[in-house]
Amino acid sequence: MKPLFIFSLLFWPQCRSTRERYWREVAGFLFTGLAFWQLLLFMADSPSVSDETVLWLGTYPVPVLGNLLIMALCAATARRLHDIGWSGAWAFLVLVPGLNLLLIVFGLLAPGKTEACGWTDVDRITYWRN
């Protein structure tokens, strides 16, 4: 796989995805965030890691990785909303605390449209694979 294809799988909102794929993406983002959080808690409590290192991690890599996860979740939600038949712009509600959980649950429960809605299925993106 090319790096651009991997980037498109995470951050490309201009397609549609099924309920099952959205479930896998949300679970993957949640697992990645929790695993990273547990690693940071372990490092913060470890006597072999200095306080300066923990502060540096909290200043630079943690916000960058957290924002990347949120951007990937916004793109995944936009893809799912396209499959439902809604505008992907509603995916920005993922950034609003409280509404984000409602939107994710809605994306997991709402059925997708079977008729063509103008969006390509995310599994059919082939122009970056080669």
Disulfide bonds with the S-S distance in Angstrom:
none
